[in-house]
Amino acid sequence: MKRIKSDKIILEDRILDGYVYFKNSKIMDVTSADYPVSEEYDLTGLYVSPGFIDMHTHGGGGNPFEGSVEDIVNGCNFHLEHGTTSICPTISAAEFESMARSVHNIADAMEDSRVKGTILGAHMEGPYLSPKQAGAQCPDFITPPQEKDYLPLIEEYGDMIIRWSYAPENDADEKFAKTLKKHGIVASAGHTDAIYDDMLRAKENGCNLITHLYSCTSTITRDHGFRRLGVIETAYLCDDIYVEIICDGKHLPPPLIQLIYKIKGADKIALITDSLALAGTTQTHGFMQSTEFIIEDGVCKLMDRSAFAGSIATADRLLRVAVKEAGIALLDAVKMLTQTPAAILGLPHKGSLAPRMDADIAVFDDDMQIKHVFAKGKLIC
């Protein structure tokens, strides 16, 4: 058995001065008690946190998750160096055959021993989105749900697809949402122009997550003078709906992050990077599928600068923005990167430092700079 010693061990409700004991890939105990061990890592003065879980990222370190198995492996390992021990590689809207090939590659990467952390499964962001809320998604590939496409893919790779973002207003009979629920795939309302009634119907059929709130999500509109609530208001009204936010300090200004936190609370918010492949590189120009973008002011923008195209953030940056710019308490900020996404994705052995949990651990200093990462009980960096 090994242990980490620190006076800043982050638990769900407090910071502990003590030890994290682990053996192989599992945490055995988290306590101030002194047990004999074969090896100790003295990390006194550094914060010891559960490993971060990024539910929404398109790549990093120059590696797109729609690319080859090699790209996926390298992209996941890049993010691990920034504290992300569990990850959902995200596939943007494209020709469905191309998206299916990407799922196949992610499935292969999940079994690849070169991946140092855990690939949780593919996140399909499209193609069943709203053209009115396309954002950086290519409108050429956006369609209503097509059972002839999604059903064979889910039947073959359902265990490898962990979540699917879609526009509920285009799933009028809820056949798609019901299929996701049947196969244990998390349904998320994203790139959607849905109104309140659409969202309630989707929620009844298992959709209880909003993809990047405020980014390509509808708000209050008027129909012949009558106001109709959108996705944002539905998220606030329904206490049981989770939201994810791009907490890079660009997509949402700190006061808006504070507002979301005040209304929803840390138990219902997951922080995500929504990073593109160029995160962690010096490049300033690239493509997401067929959408061209530039990097400017620390964020990805469409070429005409009309909207953001994604982020270049890593998980540690999300934590810094939440704590240092939005003023969120450290324990809650960590929860939104660990315990809450674990709850959303149904991961009973991830998200906290406790007995029988996976030994995935991020270690950082007072400036939230990553110093060490343990994945599956092994010191990676």
Residue frames relative to the residue before (quaternion, step in Angstrom):
aa qw qx qy qz dx dy dz
M 1.0000 0.0000 0.0000 0.0000 0.00 0.00 0.00
K 0.2023 -0.7654 0.6028 0.0991 3.57 -1.11 0.81
R 0.1068 -0.7993 0.5841 0.0924 3.55 -1.26 0.19
I 0.2987 -0.6827 0.6350 0.2039 3.48 -1.39 0.46
K 0.1813 -0.7685 0.6065 0.0936 3.53 -0.94 0.95
S 0.2290 0.7634 -0.5826 0.1594 3.57 -0.89 0.94
D 0.3830 -0.6957 0.5548 0.2480 3.54 -1.24 0.47
K 0.7163 0.3855 -0.2344 0.5323 3.59 1.32 0.16
I 0.1996 0.7811 -0.5588 0.1944 3.57 0.74 1.06
I 0.2936 -0.7933 0.5158 0.1357 3.57 -0.59 1.20
L 0.0682 -0.7731 0.6307 -0.0010 3.54 -0.62 1.22
E 0.7330 -0.4336 0.2792 0.4435 3.57 -1.26 0.08
D 0.8321 0.2113 -0.0665 0.5085 3.58 0.96 -0.85
R 0.8049 0.1233 -0.0636 0.5770 3.60 1.22 -0.03
I 0.4121 -0.6493 0.5650 0.2989 3.53 -1.39 0.05
L 0.2306 -0.8118 0.5325 0.0656 3.56 -0.71 1.16
D 0.2546 -0.6927 0.6525 0.1719 3.52 -1.21 0.71
G 0.4854 0.6663 -0.4322 0.3655 3.58 -0.21 1.22
Y 0.6165 -0.5508 0.4383 0.3530 3.52 -1.06 -0.87
V 0.2081 -0.6953 0.6649 0.1766 3.52 -1.34 0.50
Y 0.1487 -0.7947 0.5861 0.0533 3.57 -0.55 1.21
F 0.0859 0.8017 -0.5877 0.0670 3.57 -0.91 0.88
K 0.1238 -0.7681 0.6268 0.0430 3.49 -1.25 0.65
N 0.8062 0.0145 -0.0869 0.5850 3.53 -0.73 1.12
S 0.7977 -0.2992 0.2016 0.4833 3.62 -0.64 -0.99
K 0.6803 0.4987 -0.2748 0.4615 3.61 1.26 0.07
I 0.4484 -0.6427 0.5522 0.2846 3.52 -1.22 0.64
M 0.2822 -0.7786 0.5436 0.1367 3.56 -0.86 1.01
D 0.7862 -0.1413 0.1274 0.5880 3.58 1.00 -0.82
V 0.1213 -0.7358 0.6592 0.0966 3.53 -1.31 0.48
T 0.2540 0.7843 -0.4875 0.2876 3.54 -0.21 1.30
S 0.4875 -0.6234 0.5102 0.3369 3.54 -1.31 0.13
A 0.4905 0.6664 -0.4259 0.3661 3.59 1.30 -0.07
D 0.3567 -0.7450 0.5382 0.1675 3.55 -1.10 0.85
Y 0.0127 -0.8028 0.5945 -0.0430 3.59 -0.39 1.27
P 0.5382 -0.5977 0.4674 0.3668 3.61 -1.14 0.45
V 0.0261 -0.7946 0.6059 -0.0279 3.59 -1.00 0.90
S 0.5369 -0.6229 0.4638 0.3295 3.54 -1.29 0.31
E 0.8048 0.0305 0.0060 0.5927 3.59 1.18 -0.51
E 0.1091 -0.7929 0.5977 0.0468 3.56 -1.07 0.80
Y 0.1892 -0.7277 0.6473 0.1253 3.52 -1.18 0.75
D 0.1853 -0.7956 0.5701 0.0880 3.56 -0.42 1.22
L 0.0417 0.8165 -0.5671 0.1000 3.56 -0.27 1.32
T 0.1396 0.8211 -0.5337 0.1466 3.54 1.12 0.74
G 0.7695 0.3190 -0.2625 0.4871 3.55 -0.93 0.96
L 0.6940 0.4083 -0.2627 0.5316 3.57 1.28 -0.23
Y 0.4815 -0.6445 0.5083 0.3072 3.56 -1.17 0.62
V 0.1593 -0.7593 0.6273 0.0677 3.54 -1.02 0.94
S 0.0186 -0.8358 0.5408 -0.0927 3.54 -0.40 1.32
P 0.5772 -0.4973 0.4748 0.4405 3.58 -1.23 0.17
G 0.5699 -0.5792 0.4482 0.3726 3.57 -1.11 0.56
F 0.5070 -0.6707 0.4567 0.2907 3.55 -1.05 0.79
I 0.2271 -0.7459 0.6146 0.1196 3.55 -1.24 0.65
D 0.0921 -0.7947 0.5993 0.0292 3.58 -0.57 1.16
M 0.2546 -0.8201 0.5047 0.0894 3.54 -0.41 1.32
H 0.8006 0.1961 -0.0464 0.5643 3.57 1.21 -0.41
T 0.3531 0.7014 -0.5493 0.2858 3.57 -0.29 1.29
H 0.3298 -0.7758 0.5156 0.1531 3.55 -0.95 0.95
G 0.7812 -0.2425 0.1514 0.5549 3.58 1.25 -0.02
G 0.0165 -0.7991 0.6005 0.0244 3.54 -1.29 -0.19
G 0.7956 0.2913 -0.2221 0.4826 3.53 -1.24 0.48
G 0.6716 -0.4911 0.2872 0.4746 3.56 1.24 0.45
N 0.6391 0.5339 -0.2995 0.4656 3.57 1.31 0.09
P 0.2360 -0.7877 0.5532 0.1332 3.62 -0.54 1.13
F 0.4448 -0.7000 0.4894 0.2696 3.57 -0.99 0.78
E 0.5952 0.5059 -0.3885 0.4888 3.59 1.24 0.03
G 0.5533 0.6475 -0.3675 0.3735 3.57 1.30 0.02
S 0.7932 -0.2912 0.2436 0.4761 3.53 -1.23 -0.64
V 0.6827 -0.4330 0.3731 0.4552 3.56 -1.32 0.09
E 0.6214 0.5468 -0.3292 0.4544 3.58 1.03 -0.81
D 0.6385 0.5195 -0.3197 0.4692 3.58 0.97 -0.84
I 0.6699 0.5068 -0.3005 0.4518 3.56 0.89 -0.94
V 0.6409 0.5201 -0.3183 0.4663 3.58 0.92 -0.89
N 0.7060 0.4690 -0.2707 0.4564 3.58 0.80 -1.01
G 0.6451 0.5262 -0.3219 0.4510 3.57 1.02 -0.78
C 0.6516 0.5056 -0.3098 0.4731 3.57 0.99 -0.83
N 0.6746 0.4882 -0.2978 0.4667 3.59 0.94 -0.84
F 0.5815 0.5545 -0.3708 0.4657 3.59 1.14 -0.56
H 0.7009 0.4612 -0.2811 0.4659 3.58 0.79 -0.96
L 0.5850 0.5792 -0.3786 0.4231 3.60 1.08 -0.60
E 0.6271 0.5444 -0.3389 0.4422 3.59 1.01 -0.70
H 0.7002 0.4080 -0.2547 0.5277 3.58 1.27 -0.30
G 0.7200 -0.4922 0.2260 0.4339 3.57 1.21 0.54
T 0.5774 0.5928 -0.3781 0.4150 3.60 1.26 -0.21
T 0.1014 -0.8265 0.5534 0.0170 3.56 -0.29 1.27
S 0.7583 0.1998 -0.1395 0.6047 3.61 1.26 -0.33
I 0.0243 -0.8449 0.5265 -0.0916 3.55 -0.76 1.06
C 0.2235 -0.7404 0.6196 0.1342 3.55 -1.24 0.64
P 0.2481 -0.7720 0.5649 0.1528 3.63 -0.16 1.18
T 0.2395 -0.8181 0.5175 0.0748 3.53 -0.76 1.13
I 0.2164 -0.7751 0.5880 0.0814 3.54 -1.00 0.96
S 0.3222 -0.7609 0.5371 0.1698 3.57 -0.71 1.11
A 0.6768 -0.4812 0.3720 0.4146 3.53 -1.34 0.30
A 0.1563 0.7467 -0.6279 0.1544 3.53 -0.96 1.00
E 0.6933 -0.3433 0.3379 0.5361 3.56 -1.22 -0.29
F 0.5624 -0.6621 0.3612 0.3389 3.56 -0.81 0.99
E 0.6090 0.5524 -0.3580 0.4424 3.59 1.03 -0.67
S 0.6385 0.5186 -0.3180 0.4715 3.57 1.07 -0.74
M 0.6473 0.5062 -0.3149 0.4750 3.59 0.98 -0.83
A 0.6383 0.5237 -0.3231 0.4626 3.59 1.03 -0.80
R 0.6334 0.5149 -0.3360 0.4699 3.61 1.01 -0.73
S 0.6336 0.5276 -0.3303 0.4594 3.57 1.03 -0.74
V 0.6195 0.5220 -0.3400 0.4777 3.60 1.02 -0.75
H 0.6292 0.5350 -0.3270 0.4592 3.58 0.97 -0.87
N 0.6812 0.4842 -0.2939 0.4639 3.61 0.90 -0.88
I 0.6314 0.5131 -0.3321 0.4773 3.57 1.03 -0.74
A 0.6194 0.5364 -0.3376 0.4633 3.59 1.02 -0.78
D 0.6572 0.4913 -0.3095 0.4806 3.59 0.98 -0.81
A 0.6559 0.5156 -0.3146 0.4529 3.58 0.98 -0.82
M 0.5906 0.5833 -0.3642 0.4223 3.59 1.11 -0.63
E 0.7262 0.3964 -0.2237 0.5152 3.57 1.19 -0.59
D 0.5200 0.6620 -0.3991 0.3635 3.59 1.29 -0.02
S 0.4260 -0.7401 0.4669 0.2297 3.59 -0.66 1.09
R 0.5755 0.5976 -0.3829 0.4064 3.59 1.21 -0.26
V 0.5621 0.5701 -0.3955 0.4502 3.59 1.22 -0.31
K 0.3025 -0.8049 0.4882 0.1492 3.56 -0.55 1.19
G 0.7269 0.3507 -0.2288 0.5443 3.57 1.17 -0.48
T 0.5978 -0.5468 0.4327 0.3955 3.57 -1.10 -0.75
I 0.2164 -0.7245 0.6396 0.1389 3.54 -0.89 0.99
L 0.3113 -0.8006 0.4903 0.1477 3.55 -0.50 1.22
G 0.6743 -0.4062 0.3044 0.5364 3.56 1.18 -0.57
A 0.6222 -0.5644 0.4021 0.3643 3.53 -1.29 0.32
H 0.2134 -0.7141 0.6489 0.1534 3.52 -1.26 0.63
M 0.2049 -0.7792 0.5855 0.0894 3.57 -0.57 1.19
E 0.0518 -0.7858 0.6163 0.0032 3.58 -0.55 1.18
G 0.7771 0.1225 -0.1298 0.6036 3.53 0.38 1.29
P 0.6147 0.0050 -0.7263 -0.3075 1.47 -2.50 -0.06
Y 0.5159 0.6765 -0.3944 0.3474 3.59 1.31 0.05
L 0.2828 0.7750 -0.4923 0.2776 3.53 0.68 1.23
S 0.5395 -0.5879 0.4735 0.3730 3.56 -1.31 -0.12
P 0.4508 -0.6803 0.4971 0.2947 3.63 -0.78 0.91
K 0.6337 0.5473 -0.3306 0.4354 3.60 1.11 -0.63
Q 0.7581 0.2782 -0.1590 0.5680 3.57 1.23 -0.45
A 0.1967 0.8387 -0.4907 0.1305 3.56 1.11 0.67
G 0.1819 -0.7895 0.5637 0.1607 3.59 0.97 -0.75
A 0.7985 -0.2257 0.1950 0.5229 3.58 -0.77 -1.07
Q 0.4819 0.6444 -0.4538 0.3827 3.58 1.26 0.03
C 0.4808 -0.6850 0.4650 0.2887 3.58 -0.94 0.88
P 0.3937 -0.7551 0.4665 0.2393 3.64 -0.51 1.11
D 0.5339 0.6438 -0.4040 0.3705 3.60 1.19 -0.40
F 0.7483 0.4067 -0.2118 0.4793 3.58 1.11 -0.64
I 0.5362 0.6491 -0.3997 0.3624 3.60 1.25 -0.17
T 0.0685 0.7871 -0.6057 0.0940 3.56 -0.88 1.04
P 0.5574 -0.5107 0.4891 0.4351 3.59 -1.27 0.06
P 0.6738 -0.4837 0.3456 0.4387 3.63 -1.18 0.30
Q 0.1379 -0.7823 0.6064 0.0353 3.55 -0.91 1.03
E 0.3511 -0.7794 0.4786 0.2003 3.57 -0.22 1.30
K 0.6234 0.5633 -0.3457 0.4177 3.60 1.00 -0.74
D 0.6863 0.4448 -0.2715 0.5073 3.59 1.22 -0.46
Y 0.7710 0.4121 -0.2353 0.4247 3.57 0.58 -1.16
L 0.6366 0.5643 -0.3584 0.3845 3.61 0.96 -0.73
P 0.6731 0.4662 -0.3291 0.4704 3.67 0.79 -0.80
L 0.6397 0.5241 -0.3365 0.4504 3.60 1.00 -0.75
I 0.6750 0.4834 -0.2986 0.4707 3.58 0.91 -0.88
E 0.6513 0.5195 -0.3267 0.4463 3.58 0.96 -0.79
E 0.7097 0.4333 -0.2625 0.4896 3.59 1.09 -0.67
Y 0.8339 0.1902 -0.0470 0.5160 3.58 0.88 -0.96
G 0.2354 0.8230 -0.4939 0.1527 3.58 1.20 0.40
D 0.6639 0.5022 -0.3060 0.4619 3.58 1.04 -0.73
M 0.6914 0.4645 -0.2662 0.4851 3.58 1.23 -0.37
I 0.6492 0.4430 -0.3145 0.5324 3.60 1.31 -0.08
I 0.1825 -0.8331 0.5153 0.0839 3.58 -0.42 1.17
R 0.8050 -0.0044 0.0103 0.5932 3.60 1.12 -0.55
W 0.1263 -0.7773 0.6140 0.0538 3.54 -1.27 0.52
S 0.2124 -0.7707 0.5906 0.1098 3.58 -0.75 1.08
Y 0.0960 0.7959 -0.5844 0.1258 3.56 -0.85 1.00
A 0.4846 -0.6420 0.5108 0.3034 3.56 -1.32 0.28
P 0.3692 -0.7792 0.4555 0.2214 3.64 -0.26 1.19
E 0.6135 0.5802 -0.3668 0.3906 3.61 1.02 -0.65
N 0.6898 0.4545 -0.2780 0.4903 3.59 1.22 -0.40
D 0.6403 0.4615 -0.3139 0.5277 3.56 1.33 0.20
A 0.0516 -0.8872 0.4574 0.0315 3.52 0.90 1.06
D 0.7463 0.3687 -0.2274 0.5053 3.60 0.96 -0.75
E 0.4228 -0.7445 0.4213 0.2991 3.57 1.36 0.12
K 0.3023 0.7728 -0.5109 0.2243 3.60 1.15 0.42
F 0.6615 0.5068 -0.3065 0.4601 3.58 0.98 -0.85
A 0.6638 0.5033 -0.3039 0.4622 3.58 0.88 -0.95
K 0.6569 0.5062 -0.3110 0.4641 3.58 0.96 -0.82
T 0.6249 0.5284 -0.3378 0.4650 3.59 1.07 -0.69
L 0.6380 0.5161 -0.3273 0.4684 3.58 0.97 -0.83
K 0.6628 0.5112 -0.3059 0.4536 3.56 0.89 -0.93
K 0.6353 0.5456 -0.3223 0.4413 3.58 0.96 -0.87
H 0.7625 0.3687 -0.1860 0.4980 3.58 0.99 -0.82
G 0.5383 -0.6714 0.3859 0.3325 3.59 1.22 0.28
I 0.4526 0.6610 -0.4630 0.3793 3.58 1.16 0.58
V 0.4401 -0.7004 0.4948 0.2662 3.58 -0.82 0.99
A 0.2289 -0.7649 0.5909 0.1154 3.57 -0.77 1.09
S 0.0256 -0.8065 0.5897 -0.0335 3.56 -0.86 1.00
A 0.3718 -0.7171 0.5462 0.2221 3.58 -0.94 0.91
G 0.1946 0.7967 -0.5448 0.1751 3.56 -0.50 1.19
H 0.8058 0.1121 -0.1480 0.5623 3.55 -1.15 0.70
T 0.4285 0.7285 -0.3941 0.3610 3.50 0.95 1.03
D 0.2587 -0.7481 0.5962 0.1341 3.52 -1.16 0.79
A 0.2431 0.8214 -0.4864 0.1724 3.56 1.23 0.49
I 0.3032 -0.6919 0.6179 0.2182 3.53 -1.29 0.49
Y 0.7738 -0.3973 0.2441 0.4288 3.54 -1.35 0.23
D 0.6734 0.4983 -0.3084 0.4507 3.59 0.86 -0.91
D 0.6117 0.5397 -0.3441 0.4649 3.59 1.05 -0.74
M 0.6863 0.4972 -0.2820 0.4498 3.56 0.91 -0.94
L 0.6382 0.5156 -0.3376 0.4615 3.59 0.99 -0.75
R 0.6424 0.5146 -0.3192 0.4697 3.56 1.00 -0.80
A 0.6592 0.4967 -0.3086 0.4727 3.58 0.95 -0.83
K 0.6411 0.5382 -0.3243 0.4407 3.56 0.98 -0.85
E 0.6298 0.5399 -0.3258 0.4536 3.57 1.03 -0.78
N 0.7459 0.3686 -0.2010 0.5171 3.57 1.20 -0.52
G 0.7695 -0.4482 0.1763 0.4193 3.55 1.13 0.71
C 0.5747 0.5803 -0.3940 0.4216 3.61 1.22 -0.04
N 0.1549 0.8131 -0.5443 0.1362 3.59 -0.26 1.22
L 0.6314 0.4748 -0.3363 0.5126 3.57 1.16 0.70
I 0.2194 -0.7487 0.6125 0.1273 3.56 -1.13 0.77
T 0.3612 -0.7251 0.5516 0.1990 3.56 -0.83 1.04
H 0.8463 -0.2038 0.0545 0.4892 3.56 -0.89 1.14
L 0.2336 -0.8087 0.5336 0.0820 3.53 0.25 1.39
Y 0.8072 0.2105 -0.2454 0.4939 3.54 -1.06 1.02
S 0.6765 0.4058 -0.3050 0.5336 3.62 1.19 -0.21
C 0.8308 -0.1165 0.0165 0.5441 3.57 -0.34 1.31
T 0.5383 0.5520 -0.4504 0.4503 3.56 0.91 1.00
S 0.5096 -0.6964 0.4247 0.2736 3.56 -0.89 1.00
T 0.1644 -0.7542 0.6266 0.1071 3.51 -1.31 0.44
I 0.7904 -0.3176 0.2077 0.4809 3.61 -1.23 -0.25
T 0.0193 -0.7667 0.6417 -0.0108 3.56 -0.98 0.97
R 0.3516 -0.7174 0.5537 0.2347 3.56 -1.31 0.11
D 0.1099 -0.7652 0.6337 0.0296 3.51 -1.06 0.93
H 0.8055 -0.1928 0.0714 0.5557 3.55 -0.20 1.34
G 0.7706 -0.3638 0.1725 0.4940 3.53 0.96 0.93
F 0.6597 0.4974 -0.3145 0.4674 3.59 1.15 -0.51
R 0.3628 -0.7482 0.5180 0.2007 3.57 -0.77 1.03
R 0.1342 -0.7773 0.6129 0.0465 3.53 -1.01 0.94
L 0.3991 -0.7150 0.5223 0.2381 3.55 -0.86 0.95
G 0.2944 -0.7602 0.5568 0.1592 3.53 -1.19 0.61
V 0.7946 -0.2928 0.2293 0.4799 3.54 -1.29 -0.40
I 0.6480 0.5357 -0.3314 0.4281 3.59 0.88 -0.89
E 0.6945 0.4630 -0.2833 0.4723 3.58 0.83 -0.96
T 0.6052 0.5485 -0.3523 0.4570 3.59 1.07 -0.68
A 0.6368 0.5350 -0.3262 0.4493 3.57 0.97 -0.84
Y 0.6876 0.4743 -0.2821 0.4718 3.57 1.00 -0.80
L 0.6821 0.5019 -0.2924 0.4443 3.58 1.00 -0.80
C 0.7453 0.3868 -0.2047 0.5029 3.58 1.00 -0.83
D 0.3382 -0.7902 0.4773 0.1827 3.55 -0.25 1.26
D 0.7027 0.4863 -0.2773 0.4391 3.59 1.08 -0.63
I 0.5506 0.5883 -0.4106 0.4268 3.61 1.24 0.07
Y 0.3060 -0.7283 0.5891 0.1699 3.54 -0.98 0.95
V 0.1244 -0.7623 0.6255 0.1108 3.56 -1.27 0.42
E 0.1956 -0.7231 0.6383 0.1774 3.52 -1.26 0.46
I 0.1110 -0.7968 0.5917 0.0518 3.58 -1.09 0.71
I 0.4129 -0.6674 0.5604 0.2647 3.54 -1.16 0.72
C 0.0794 -0.8502 0.5204 -0.0122 3.55 -0.03 1.34
D 0.2770 0.7870 -0.5027 0.2263 3.58 0.82 1.04
G 0.5322 -0.6430 0.3973 0.3813 3.58 1.28 0.00
K 0.6639 0.4645 -0.2900 0.5093 3.57 1.32 0.06
H 0.7043 0.4570 -0.2742 0.4689 3.58 0.70 -1.06
L 0.7818 0.1110 -0.0485 0.6117 3.58 1.05 -0.78
P 0.3864 -0.7059 0.5310 0.2654 3.62 -0.77 0.90
P 0.6713 -0.5320 0.3250 0.4009 3.62 -1.07 0.59
P 0.6527 0.4992 -0.3612 0.4408 3.69 0.85 -0.67
L 0.6385 0.5050 -0.3358 0.4739 3.60 1.08 -0.62
I 0.5967 0.5328 -0.3548 0.4839 3.59 1.07 -0.66
Q 0.6396 0.5263 -0.3173 0.4617 3.58 0.99 -0.84
L 0.6473 0.5233 -0.3180 0.4540 3.59 0.98 -0.85
I 0.6577 0.5004 -0.3137 0.4677 3.58 0.87 -0.93
Y 0.6564 0.5134 -0.2970 0.4661 3.58 0.96 -0.91
K 0.6496 0.5256 -0.3166 0.4490 3.59 0.96 -0.84
I 0.7299 0.4297 -0.2440 0.4724 3.58 0.94 -0.86
K 0.7872 0.3519 -0.1744 0.4754 3.59 0.78 -1.02
G 0.3182 -0.7633 0.5073 0.2424 3.61 0.99 -0.73
A 0.6634 -0.5540 0.3439 0.3670 3.54 -1.21 0.58
D 0.6146 0.5761 -0.3495 0.4102 3.62 1.11 -0.57
K 0.7694 0.3429 -0.1781 0.5087 3.60 1.19 -0.43
I 0.6593 0.4755 -0.3082 0.4942 3.61 1.26 0.20
A 0.1020 -0.7523 0.6476 0.0648 3.55 -1.03 0.89
L 0.3141 -0.7255 0.5810 0.1933 3.55 -0.97 0.89
I 0.0389 -0.7995 0.5994 -0.0066 3.58 -0.91 0.94
T 0.4716 -0.6596 0.4975 0.3083 3.55 -1.22 0.42
D 0.0649 -0.7821 0.5994 0.1574 3.59 0.85 -1.02
S 0.2386 0.8149 -0.4940 0.1871 3.56 1.13 0.70
L 0.3488 -0.7003 0.5820 0.2218 3.51 -1.20 0.63
A 0.7410 -0.4494 0.2671 0.4214 3.55 -1.28 0.28
L 0.6747 0.5247 -0.3014 0.4226 3.59 1.08 -0.65
A 0.3821 0.6985 -0.5064 0.3311 3.61 1.21 0.10
G 0.8110 0.2440 -0.1941 0.4951 3.55 -0.88 0.97
T 0.6486 0.4628 -0.3288 0.5070 3.57 1.26 0.20
T 0.5045 -0.6362 0.4844 0.3257 3.57 -1.32 0.07
Q 0.4349 0.7094 -0.4568 0.3145 3.59 1.27 0.10
T 0.2361 -0.7917 0.5537 0.1042 3.55 -1.13 0.67
H 0.7568 0.2818 -0.1662 0.5659 3.58 1.25 0.13
G 0.2208 0.7907 -0.5511 0.1494 3.58 -0.95 0.81
F 0.4125 -0.6818 0.5473 0.2559 3.53 -1.37 -0.20
M 0.1417 -0.7108 0.6765 0.1305 3.56 -1.23 0.62
Q 0.7500 -0.1287 -0.0042 0.6488 3.53 -0.12 1.36
S 0.7864 -0.2875 0.1913 0.5122 3.64 -0.57 -1.00
T 0.5297 0.6297 -0.4085 0.3950 3.59 1.28 0.13
E 0.2802 -0.7734 0.5516 0.1383 3.56 -0.67 1.14
F 0.0134 0.8058 -0.5910 0.0332 3.59 -1.02 0.78
I 0.2578 -0.7189 0.6174 0.1885 3.50 -1.39 0.27
I 0.3302 -0.6977 0.5884 0.2410 3.55 -1.28 0.34
E 0.1590 0.7718 -0.5833 0.1968 3.52 -0.65 1.20
D 0.8355 0.1156 -0.1131 0.5251 3.58 -0.97 0.85
G 0.6733 -0.5345 0.2950 0.4171 3.57 1.08 0.70
V 0.7252 0.3400 -0.2337 0.5513 3.60 1.19 0.42
C 0.4805 -0.6466 0.5029 0.3132 3.59 -1.22 0.45
K 0.0717 -0.8015 0.5936 0.0032 3.55 -0.92 0.97
L 0.5463 -0.5490 0.5052 0.3807 3.54 -1.27 0.42
M 0.6596 -0.5571 0.3289 0.3827 3.56 -1.12 0.62
D 0.7080 0.4257 -0.2696 0.4947 3.60 1.08 -0.63
R 0.4315 -0.7394 0.4156 0.3071 3.56 1.40 0.15
S 0.3819 0.7443 -0.4692 0.2827 3.59 1.18 0.50
A 0.7990 0.0141 0.0249 0.6006 3.59 1.19 -0.48
F 0.5478 -0.5692 0.4861 0.3737 3.51 -1.31 0.26
A 0.3010 -0.7644 0.5481 0.1572 3.55 -1.20 0.63
G 0.7456 -0.2498 0.1950 0.5862 3.58 1.26 -0.15
S 0.4889 -0.6762 0.4700 0.2877 3.55 -1.25 0.03
I 0.3092 -0.6898 0.6029 0.2550 3.52 -1.39 0.03
A 0.3620 0.7693 -0.4530 0.2681 3.56 1.26 0.49
T 0.2109 -0.6911 0.6651 0.1886 3.47 -1.43 0.27
A 0.7040 -0.5054 0.2834 0.4107 3.58 -1.19 0.43
D 0.6263 0.5376 -0.3549 0.4391 3.60 1.01 -0.68
R 0.6120 0.5316 -0.3528 0.4673 3.60 1.09 -0.59
L 0.6016 0.5511 -0.3594 0.4530 3.60 1.01 -0.72
L 0.6623 0.5120 -0.2993 0.4578 3.55 0.94 -0.92
R 0.6544 0.5114 -0.3155 0.4590 3.59 0.94 -0.87
V 0.6577 0.5029 -0.3176 0.4621 3.58 0.91 -0.88
A 0.6608 0.5217 -0.3152 0.4380 3.59 0.86 -0.94
V 0.7462 0.4086 -0.2233 0.4758 3.58 0.84 -0.96
K 0.7982 0.3686 -0.1749 0.4432 3.55 0.63 -1.14
E 0.7528 0.3546 -0.2149 0.5113 3.61 1.10 -0.56
A 0.7599 0.3441 -0.1965 0.5153 3.60 0.99 -0.79
G 0.4355 -0.7494 0.4244 0.2619 3.60 1.26 -0.05
I 0.3767 0.7242 -0.4929 0.3010 3.58 1.14 0.56
A 0.5523 -0.6187 0.4437 0.3395 3.58 -0.99 0.83
L 0.6027 -0.6148 0.3703 0.3487 3.57 -0.95 0.92
L 0.6637 0.5113 -0.3280 0.4365 3.61 0.83 -0.89
D 0.6683 0.4814 -0.3063 0.4773 3.59 0.99 -0.75
A 0.6304 0.5262 -0.3397 0.4586 3.59 1.00 -0.75
V 0.6455 0.4994 -0.3138 0.4853 3.58 1.00 -0.81
K 0.6185 0.5538 -0.3439 0.4387 3.59 0.97 -0.82
M 0.6877 0.4926 -0.2831 0.4519 3.59 0.96 -0.86
L 0.6872 0.4247 -0.2746 0.5216 3.58 1.31 -0.18
T 0.7651 0.3468 -0.1613 0.5180 3.58 1.26 -0.21
Q 0.8124 0.3108 -0.1584 0.4673 3.55 0.14 -1.30
T 0.6797 0.4955 -0.3071 0.4452 3.60 0.89 -0.87
P 0.6770 0.4490 -0.3295 0.4811 3.66 0.79 -0.77
A 0.5989 0.5469 -0.3686 0.4543 3.60 1.09 -0.59
A 0.6492 0.5058 -0.3135 0.4736 3.59 1.03 -0.78
I 0.6402 0.5343 -0.3259 0.4455 3.60 0.94 -0.87
L 0.7688 0.3852 -0.1822 0.4768 3.55 0.87 -1.02
G 0.4545 -0.7112 0.4395 0.3072 3.59 1.25 -0.02
L 0.3756 0.7182 -0.4838 0.3301 3.57 0.89 1.02
P 0.1826 -0.8494 0.4827 0.1101 3.62 0.13 1.21
H 0.7437 0.4053 -0.2270 0.4806 3.61 1.13 -0.44
K 0.6815 0.4295 -0.2953 0.5137 3.59 1.22 0.35
G 0.6804 0.5510 -0.3504 0.3326 3.53 -1.31 0.30
S 0.8035 0.1216 -0.0913 0.5755 3.61 1.19 -0.15
L 0.4389 -0.6529 0.5466 0.2869 3.53 -1.31 0.36
A 0.3498 0.7041 -0.5268 0.3231 3.54 -0.23 1.33
P 0.6611 -0.5032 0.3583 0.4258 3.61 -1.17 0.40
R 0.8270 0.2155 -0.2248 0.4681 3.54 -1.16 0.91
M 0.5300 0.5948 -0.4300 0.4247 3.59 1.25 0.09
D 0.6091 -0.5426 0.4223 0.3953 3.56 -1.23 0.43
A 0.4260 -0.7062 0.5114 0.2413 3.57 -1.01 0.85
D 0.2618 0.7159 -0.5778 0.2918 3.54 0.51 1.33
I 0.0716 0.8378 -0.5207 0.1476 3.56 -0.39 1.24
A 0.1501 -0.7611 0.6263 0.0771 3.56 -1.01 0.92
V 0.1404 -0.7849 0.6019 0.0436 3.55 -0.95 0.94
F 0.0894 0.8142 -0.5645 0.1025 3.59 -0.71 1.06
D 0.4929 -0.6669 0.4818 0.2833 3.54 -1.30 0.43
D 0.7665 -0.3780 0.2548 0.4524 3.57 -1.30 -0.14
D 0.6859 0.4457 -0.2747 0.5054 3.58 1.22 -0.44
M 0.4615 -0.7067 0.4118 0.3437 3.57 1.36 0.23
Q 0.3682 0.6720 -0.5298 0.3635 3.52 0.99 0.94
I 0.4353 -0.7182 0.4783 0.2567 3.57 -0.74 1.06
K 0.1747 -0.7978 0.5735 0.0650 3.55 -0.89 1.01
H 0.7875 -0.0348 0.0420 0.6139 3.58 1.05 -0.75
V 0.0907 -0.7609 0.6380 0.0756 3.55 -1.28 0.48
F 0.1325 -0.7438 0.6516 0.0681 3.53 -1.02 0.93
A 0.0016 -0.7819 0.6233 -0.0120 3.57 -0.96 0.88
K 0.8352 -0.0067 -0.0588 0.5467 3.54 -0.79 1.10
G 0.7176 -0.4781 0.2319 0.4502 3.54 1.05 0.87
K 0.6472 0.5000 -0.3240 0.4756 3.60 1.26 0.06
L 0.4306 -0.6661 0.5432 0.2755 3.55 -1.06 0.80
I 0.1960 -0.8137 0.5418 0.0768 3.58 -0.50 1.23
C 0.7981 -0.1043 0.0958 0.5857 3.58 0.92 -0.86
